[in-house]
Amino acid sequence: MIGIFGGTFDPVHSGHLRIALELMQELPLNEVRFIPCHRPPHRSEPVASPQHRVKMLRLAIADQPSFVVDERELERPGLSYMVDTLDSLRLSSGDKPLCLILGMDAFISLDTWHRWTQLIELSHIVVACRPEVDDKPAAAVAALLDTCREFDPQALQQRPYGKILMLPVTQLEISATRIRALIKDNKSPRYLIPEDVWKYIKKESLYL
């Protein structure tokens, strides 16, 4: 079973890595694929180049063999739509279960995504949520959750797609926007990002 973790990773930080590790431990995942976005449909263009973001990702996950970097969105022209990425992954993975990892903020507005109803036809959706927060999804998303919700993490490996699992994880209050602002203000983001990533940022003079 493969976990799919998309994002700009501008830069990758400890919040991303902690969520991926906890999901790896809670689900029967063989690997988590970090897929850096080329041109995000719902936000501004990344600050760092694709090459820098990939390098930072590789440094961040170097000691975790079950974490891999997948560059398919960077190699595809146009906006980076997750439905196209999952379609490509489905073609290459056959009937192997895929698990799209989303934060709760992304999930509650999933109906704003390109061809969003097709996502569940290509992958399971695993929502990394806060244990104490009960965010309300949009009506159409709530209806999909009612139809497809699964409560047993182990059940996801019984079929390649089609289920939604809400899984509480440790949510670290870290954002890439805040990290970039700290660096721009000549303040250290140490302990918010992996040390090797921070060394790379300083070496390449990123986010100044």
N, C-alpha and C positions, 0 to 999 in steps of 0.2 A: 504494500500500500504506500502511495506516494503523497506527501504533503506539498501543497503549492502555496508559496508565500510570496506574493507580489508586492511591489512598492517602488518608490524612487530610490530609497536608501541613500539619502543625500544629507548627511552620511548615515550609514548603518550604525545603530546604537544598541546599548545593552537591553533596552526594552524589546526590540525585535528579537534578540538572541534568547532572552529569557522565555518569551512566549513560545518560540520554536522548540526550545529544550523541554519545556513542560508538556507540550503537545506530543513530542516524541516519546516521552515517558508515559503519558496517559493513554495514547492510542497505539495500536500495533503498526506504526509507521516504519517502513524500511529506510526511508530517507525523507528529508525536507529539501525541496528545491527553492532557492531564493532566486526570484526572477525580477531583475531590475527593469523598471519601466523606461521605455524610450521617450515617448511623448504622452504624458498623462492626459486623459480626456477631462478630468474634473479639477485640475489644479494647474498652477503655472509651471513653466518649464523648469527642470532641475537646474541648480546652480553649477554643480560640478559636472564635468563631461562624463559620458558613458564609460570611457576608459578609466577615469579616476574612481568612479563609483564601483566598477567591477573589481578594481584592484583593492579597494577598501573592504569590499565584501570578502574577497579571497583571504585577506589578512585576518579578518574577524573570525572566520570559520575554519582556519587552517588546522586547528587541533580537534575538530569534531568531524570524524570521517563520514558520518551519516548526513551532514549538511553539504550541499553542493550548490554551485552557481550555475544557472541556466540562462544563457544570453539570447534566447530566441526572440524576445521582444526588441532587443537592440538591433537585431539583424533584419527586422521587418519594417518596411517603410510605413509612414502614416501614423495615425494615433494608435496607441497601444490598448486595444480592447481585450479584456480578459477572456471574453467568449472565443475570440480567435486563438488565443494562447491555449485554452483548454481543448479546443477542437484539434489543434496541432498535437498536443500531448496525448489526446485520446487515440489519434491515428498511430502514434508511435508506441503506445503502451498496451494496445489491445484491450482486453477485458480487466486489466489490473485496476483495482479501486484507486481513484484519485480523490484527494480531499483539499478543497479550496479553503485556505485559512483566511478568515476575515475578522477584523475587530468589530465590536458592536456598533461603533459609529458608522462604519461602512455598511453593515448589514441592515440597519434600520432604514437606510435610504437606497437599498439595492434596486428598487424599481426605477431609479434614475440612470442605471447602467445600460449600456448598449446591449440590446437583445438579451435582457436580463433573465427572462423566463427560460432561456436555453441553457443557462449555467447548470441548473439542477439535472439537465438531461445529459450532461457531460461529466459531472463530478458530484461528490458529496460536498456539502458546505459545513465547515466546522467554525463556529463562532466563538472566538476567545472573549469571554465576558467577565465583568467584575462580579464577584459573588454577592455583593451588597447592593448592586444597582439594577433596577428593573426598567431599562429603556424600552420605550414603546415603538415598534416598527411601523412604517406606513401600512395602510390598510391592505394593500395588495401583497405586501411582504408578509404581514401577519397571516393572511389567508394561506400563503404558500407554506409557512411554518406549521400551521395547523394540519395541513395535508401531509407534510413530509417529515415531521419531527421524529427523531430517534433519541431514546434515552440511554441506550446501551452502547458505549464506545466500541465494544468488540463486534457489534452487529454490522459495522460499516464494511468489514472485510468480506461480508457475505454477498455483496453485489458491487458492481463497478461505480455506480452513481445513484443519485435520487433521494438521499437522506440529508437532513439538517440536524446537527448536533450542537447544542449549547454547552460549552465546557468552561467552567470557571477557572481562571488562571491568575497568577500574580501580575497585576498591572502596575508597572513602574511609571511614574509621572515624568517621562522623558520625551522630548520631541526634537526632531531634527531642526525645526525652526529655531528653537531655543538654543540648541548647540551652535548653530551658525551665528546667532546673535552674540553669544558669548565670545566666540572667536573674533568676530568683527570688532568687539569692544576690548580686544586684547586680554580676555579672561580665559582661564583654563577650563575645558570641559572634561578634565580627567575624572575617571570613575563613572562618567555617563556613557563613554564609548570605550571599546577595547584599547589597551595601551598601544598596540601596534598600529591601530587606525589613527590614533592621535599623533604618533610619530610621523606617519605618512602625511597627514594633513600639514604638519609643520614643515616637513621637508619640501612639499610641493606648494607651500604658501596658499592653501585653499581657504576660501570663505573670508578672505580679508577685505 
